[in-house]
Amino acid sequence: MKLVLESKNINKHFKKPVPFHVLKAISFQIKNGEFVSIMGKSGSGKSTLLYILSTMDTDYEGELYFNQQLITGKSNEELSRIRNKNIGFVFQFHYLLSEFSVLENVMLPAKKLAEKSVQEIEHDAMQKLKMLHIEQLATKKASRISGGEKQRVAIARALINNPTILMGDEPTGNLDSHNSENVFHIFKELKEEKGLSLLIVTHDHDFAKRTDRIIEMEDGRIISP
């Protein structure tokens, strides 16, 4: 089974306001098509770890491999390209641009990557909306749709560049149980039908126990891989 992501002995220190060893010797792997959740109390280092794994934070010790290539030490430009092309993000807050239409929001990361024409990107964006059963919202302003719909749009946007892995930081944190369930089923479908790998930080036990594996963190360490 191909490895999509691997961390080897990752350590992270915060220097201010006082020196603090926030991540301690973090090593684990995520295989192609694996749906993994990360759990732990607030302050256990989950979100800090996710920022490192997503290449947004490069101030750490240890090694990070993506598709079996070492990416630690690469330039910000190279990392930005790897991130745009290979990693989709879904956050607790959807971060949609409220004055843009749903379709325009979904198109944004593909425009940034600039590998396709605007027409192709628009076509791809519509396909993603159809896949998530929200194509009827395409022309609506993002400010005019419900919370559950916004999170689906955020998922469509995360998928626009056909990433290898989808990462989520509490993606159901602001949703009621019905919409949380919808998001879980979307993720499961992406794993089963598209072979997508997923790494989701969550506090939701019901969500986590239905994923393939739970990585449990405590005080900056992994206590169950």
Order of alpha helices (4+ residues) and beta strands (2+ residues): beta-beta-beta-alpha-beta-beta-alpha-beta-alpha-alpha-alpha-beta-alpha-beta-alpha-beta-beta
